[in-house]
Amino acid sequence: MGREKKAQEAKEVLFKRLYGVKPSTFSKMVSILQKEFDVMHKDGGKPPKLTVENKLYITLKYLREYRTMDSIAAEYGVCKGTVCLSIQWVEDTLIKDGTFALPEKRVLKRKTTSIEYIVVDVTESPINRPKKNQKEYYSGKKNATH
């Protein structure tokens, strides 16, 4: 796609601002991903919808801009599932390689030494039912039991 070529030709500062990594880091990531891709597809098969570079661009955009997978999918002309699988593959491959230290996504908050308690009042409260003019809203269908 043309926008990626323009980004690669842009200055290092602009590239880092757009994608969050330097062009040299990007090329290292592409080489790691390309090796894994070649191993996975050594027997051939159907050509993928996205190239390795596009998968990396998608992942970096997703992590950098907090865009939805739907908007990225619309931009690249693929479905949301393809974007999701691409992001997962790129993250898993880079983590498995070990060259780059990616932060854990699953840790939302580190454990602290202090214990906190939350008290919730869960007592039942009576609900007032209508007594007058209930006949207007009640059809009587449930009274047919004998």
N, C-alpha and C positions, 0 to 999 in steps of 0.2 A: 504494500500500500504506500502511497505517496507521503502520507503524514509521518511515517516512521523514518523514511529516508531523510526528510527535512529535519527531523529531530536528531538523527545521527550526524548530519552535516552542521548542526547548530553548535554553538560554542559549548564548552564543557559546563559552564555555569548554568546556561539555559537547560541543557539536558538534565543536569542534576535537579534543577528546580521542577522540571516536568515529571521526572520519573523517580527521583529520590536516590539515585546512584550515579556514580561517575561513568562515563563511557567505557573506561578500562574495566571497571567492575562488571558492567553490563556484558562486555565481550567475554569475560571469564565465565560468567553465568551461562551464556549461550553455549560456550564450548563444553561445559559440564552437561548441560541439558542435551546437546546434540549427540554426545557420546552415548548417553542413556537411551536416547531416541533410536540411534542406529542399532544398538543391541536389541531393543524391543522389536524393531521392524526389519531384522536381518533376513527373514524369510519372505518379505514382501507383504502384499495385502493391499487393501484399499487405501488410496492416498488420503491423508488427513485433511480436514477442512482448514486447519490453522497450521502455520509453520511454527517451528520451535521459537523463533524470535517473536512472532505474534503472541504465542502463549505467554512468553515472559513479559511482553508489553502489557498484556491483559492483567497479569498478576500484579505488576507494579502499579498500574492504574487503580486496580481494586484496593490495594493496600495503601496507596498514597492519597487518593482522592475520596475514599469512602463512597464510591459510586455503587449503584445497584448493579447486580448481574444482568438485569433486564436492559439497562441502558447500554452497558458494554456489549451485550449480545446484539442489540439493534445497530450499534456502530460497526461491528465486524460482520454482520449478516449471518449470524449463527444463532442457535437456540441457547436458552439459559443453561440447560444441562451441559452443553459443550463448554461454556465458560466456567461452570462450576468444576467440571472434571479437569479442565486445563489448569485452573488455579491449584487444585489439590495435587495434581501431578507435579507441577513446578515446585510447590512447597516441599512435598515429600522427597523429590529427587535432590533438591539442594540441601535438605536436612540430612539425608542419607549420605551424601558426599562428605559432609563435615567441613568443607572449606569455609563456609559462611556460617556465622552464629546467628540464627534467627531466634527472636524472642518467643517465649511460650505464649500462645494465644489463650490457652485454657485457664490460665491463672488470672482470675479477676482481682483477687485481693489476697495479699500475703497474710498468713496467720499471725495474729498478735498474741502476746502472752496474757493479756487481760481477757477476762470472760465477761461477755455482755449478756444481759437477760432482757427479753422482751415479754411483757405481760399483756395479754389480750383478754378482754372481757367477753366470754362466750356464753353468757347466761341467756336463756330463752326469754323472749319478750312476746307477750300476747298480741295477736293481730285482730283488730276490730273487724268484724264481718258485718255487712249491711243487713239490717233486719227489715226495714220498711221498703216497699216497692221492689222486692226481690223478684216477684213474679214476672216483671217486665223483662228481666234478663235471663230467666231460667226457663228452658224449654220443656222440662219434665221427662225427658227421654230416659233418664236413669231410674225412674220410678216403676218401670215395667217389670220388675222382678216379682215373682210370686212365691 
